[in-house]
C-alpha cells in the first residue's frame, strides 16, 4: 500500500492477520401460517488475531432476531459486542485521535424493510450504543422506485453522530443508484454519492453491452469533485471487452 493511498472509496485489506468466523441461525416457520413466513434467531462471531504472534486484535459477537413476512418485508433487531485493540493511535477524523489501548463496547439496533417487489419499497434502521470509548448513533434510510421493468431508481441515506472524549463529529452520506435496462443486452448502472464530511461528490457510471452470450463490453466512467470549490479531484475512464470462445 502506498503512503498516499486514500481508502475513502473502498475497503483496506487487513494485513498480518488470521480471521476465524462462524454463524448459527434458526428459522422456524409458524404452524398456523398467516402473515408470518418465519422467525429468526441467530448468533455470529468474528475473531481476528495477528498471524505472527497470535495476539487478539478484534473480536465481535452478535445476536440477532427478527420476523420475515409473507410479502417479503422483514423486521430485525441485533446486539453486538466488540473488542478492539489499538497498537498505534487511530486518527478517526482530522484532529480527533483515539489513543493506544484496549476497547470493549456494545451497541444495539433495529431495522425494517418493506416488500422489495413493489413499485415503491424502502427501509429504515437505527443503531445506538458504545463506540470505542464514546458513543455513536447511526440512522439509515433507503427507498427504491421501480416504475416499470426497465428502470429502477434508489436512494440511501446514512448519518453517524459520534461523541468521543477527544471530540464530537457527524458523518453523512447520501447516494443515488439508477439501473436502466434498455434491452436484455444493453444495461446502464450509475451510482452517485455525496459525502458531507469531506464535501465531495463522486459518481460511477457503467455501461454494459452483452454482444454475445457470456461476452461483454464494459465502459466505466468515474469522477470525484470538491463541492466547495467545484474542483476536479480525480477522473477515470475504463473500457473492458470480454469474449467467450467455444472450441
C-alpha positions in Angstrom: 0.0 0.0 0.0 1.4 3.4 -1.0 1.9 6.1 1.6 -0.6 8.5 -0.2 -3.3 5.8 -0.6 -6.8 7.1 0.2 -9.2 4.4 1.4 -12.3 6.6 1.4 -14.0 5.0 -1.6 -13.4 1.4 -0.6 -12.1 -1.1 1.9 -8.5 -1.7 3.1 -7.3 -5.3 3.3 -6.2 -6.1 6.8 -2.5 -7.3 6.9 -0.8 -9.9 9.0 -3.9 -11.4 10.5 -5.8 -14.6 10.9 -9.6 -14.4 10.7 -11.9 -17.0 12.2 -15.7 -16.7 11.9 -18.9 -18.7 12.4 -22.6 -18.2 12.5 -25.6 -20.2 13.5 -29.2 -19.4 12.8 -32.6 -21.0 13.5 -35.6 -20.0 11.2 -38.8 -21.8 12.4 -42.0 -21.4 10.5 -45.2 -20.9 12.4 -47.6 -23.9 12.2 -50.6 -21.7 11.5 -49.2 -19.8 8.6 -50.8 -16.4 8.3 -48.8 -13.3 7.5 -45.5 -14.5 9.1 -43.2 -16.6 6.9 -40.6 -17.4 9.5 -38.9 -16.2 12.7 -35.2 -15.7 13.0 -32.8 -16.2 15.9 -29.0 -16.2 15.1 -25.6 -15.7 16.5 -22.4 -14.6 14.7 -18.8 -14.4 15.8 -15.7 -12.9 14.2 -12.2 -13.3 15.6 -9.1 -11.5 14.3 -5.6 -12.2 15.6 -2.1 -11.4 14.4 -0.6 -14.2 12.3 2.9 -14.0 13.7 2.1 -13.6 17.4 -1.5 -14.9 17.8 -2.4 -11.8 19.7 -6.1 -10.8 19.7 -6.8 -7.7 17.6 -10.6 -7.7 17.1 -13.5 -9.8 18.4 -17.2 -9.4 17.6 -20.2 -11.3 18.9 -23.6 -10.6 17.6 -27.1 -11.9 18.5 -29.9 -11.1 16.0 -33.6 -11.8 15.9 -36.4 -10.9 13.6 -39.5 -11.8 11.6 -39.9 -12.3 7.9 -43.4 -11.7 6.5 -45.1 -13.5 3.5 -44.9 -10.3 1.4 -41.1 -10.2 1.6 -40.9 -7.5 4.2 -38.9 -8.0 7.4 -38.3 -6.6 10.9 -35.0 -7.3 12.6 -33.1 -6.4 15.8 -29.4 -7.0 16.6 -27.0 -6.5 19.5 -23.2 -6.6 19.0 -20.3 -6.7 21.5 -17.0 -5.6 20.1 -13.4 -5.7 21.4 -10.7 -3.7 19.6 -7.0 -3.4 20.4 -5.1 -0.4 19.0 -1.3 -0.7 18.9 -1.0 2.7 17.3 -3.1 5.9 17.6 -6.0 6.0 15.2 -6.9 9.3 13.6 -10.6 8.7 13.1 -11.2 12.3 12.0 -8.8 15.3 11.4 -7.9 16.5 14.9 -9.6 13.5 16.6 -7.2 10.7 17.6 -8.1 7.6 19.5 -5.1 6.6 21.7 -3.5 3.2 22.0 -5.4 0.8 24.2 -8.0 -2.0 24.5 -11.6 -1.0 23.9 -14.7 -3.1 24.5 -18.2 -1.7 23.7 -21.8 -2.8 22.9 -24.4 -1.4 20.6 -27.9 -2.5 19.5 -30.1 -1.7 16.6 -33.4 -2.4 14.8 -34.3 -2.2 11.1 -37.3 -2.6 8.9 -37.5 -3.2 5.1 -40.7 -3.4 3.0 -41.7 -5.7 0.2 -38.9 -5.3 -2.5 -41.2 -6.5 -5.3 -43.5 -3.4 -5.0 -43.1 -0.4 -7.4 -42.1 1.6 -4.3 -40.2 0.0 -1.4 -37.9 1.2 1.3 -36.4 0.6 4.7 -35.1 2.3 7.8 -32.8 1.5 10.7 -31.2 2.9 13.8 -28.2 1.6 15.8 -27.0 3.2 19.1 -24.5 2.3 21.8 -20.8 2.3 22.5 -18.1 3.3 20.0 -14.5 2.9 21.2 -14.6 4.8 24.5 -17.5 7.0 23.4 -21.0 6.8 21.9 -22.4 6.6 18.4 -25.9 6.7 16.9 -26.4 5.6 13.3 -29.6 6.3 11.3 -30.1 4.8 7.8 -32.9 5.0 5.3 -33.4 3.6 1.8 -36.1 3.8 -0.8 -36.4 2.3 -4.3 -38.8 3.3 -7.1 -39.4 0.8 -10.0 -42.0 2.4 -12.3 -41.5 -0.5 -14.9 -39.3 -3.5 -15.7 -36.7 -1.3 -17.4 -36.0 1.3 -14.7 -35.1 1.2 -11.0 -34.1 4.3 -9.0 -32.9 4.0 -5.4 -31.7 6.4 -2.8 -29.9 5.7 0.5 -29.1 7.9 3.5 -26.7 7.3 6.4 -25.8 9.6 9.3 -23.5 8.9 12.2 -23.5 11.1 15.4 -20.3 10.3 17.3 -19.4 11.5 20.7 -15.8 10.8 22.0 -13.8 12.2 24.9 -11.4 13.7 22.3 -14.1 15.4 20.2 -17.5 15.0 18.6 -18.3 14.7 14.8 -21.0 13.7 12.4 -20.8 11.9 9.1 -23.5 12.0 6.4 -23.6 10.0 3.2 -26.4 10.4 0.5 -26.4 8.2 -2.5 -28.5 7.5 -5.6 -28.4 4.4 -7.8 -30.0 4.2 -11.2 -30.4 0.9 -13.1 -31.7 1.0 -16.6 -32.2 -2.0 -18.9 -32.8 -0.6 -22.4 -32.9 -4.3 -23.6 -31.9 -7.6 -22.2 -28.4 -7.0 -23.7 -28.0 -3.2 -23.1 -27.7 -2.1 -19.5 -26.7 1.1 -17.6 -25.8 1.3 -13.9 -25.0 4.6 -12.3 -24.2 5.4 -8.7 -23.9 9.0 -7.3 -22.8 9.8 -3.8 -22.3 12.9 -1.7 -20.1 12.9 1.4 -21.0 15.8 3.7 -17.9 15.2 5.9 -15.4 15.6 3.1 -17.6 17.8 0.9 -17.1 15.6 -2.1 -19.3 14.3 -4.8 -18.4 11.1 -6.6 -20.0 9.3 -9.5 -19.6 5.8 -11.0 -21.4 5.0 -14.3 -21.1 1.6 -16.0 -22.4 0.9 -19.5 -22.7 -2.9 -20.3 -23.3 -4.3 -23.7 -23.7 -8.1 -24.0 -22.6 -8.6 -27.6 -22.7 -12.5 -27.3 -23.8 -14.9 -24.5 -21.2 -14.7 -21.7 -19.3 -11.9 -23.6 -19.5 -8.2 -22.6 -18.3 -4.8 -23.4 -18.0 -2.5 -20.3 -17.4 1.2 -20.4 -16.9 2.7 -16.9 -16.6 6.4 -16.0 -15.6 7.6 -12.5 -15.3 11.1 -11.2 -14.9 12.8 -7.9 -15.2 16.6 -7.2 -14.9 19.0 -4.3 -18.4 20.5 -3.8 -17.0 23.7 -2.1 -14.8 24.7 -5.0 -16.1 22.6 -7.8 -12.5 21.4 -8.4 -12.0 18.1 -10.1 -10.2 15.6 -7.7 -9.9 12.6 -10.0 -11.4 11.2 -13.1 -11.1 7.8 -14.9 -12.4 6.1 -18.0 -12.2 2.3 -18.2 -13.0 0.1 -21.2 -13.2 -3.7 -20.8 -14.0 -6.3 -23.5 -14.6 -10.0 -22.8 -15.4 -12.7 -25.3 -16.2 -16.4 -24.7 -14.5 -18.7 -27.2 -16.1 -22.1 -27.9 -13.6 -24.7 -29.0 
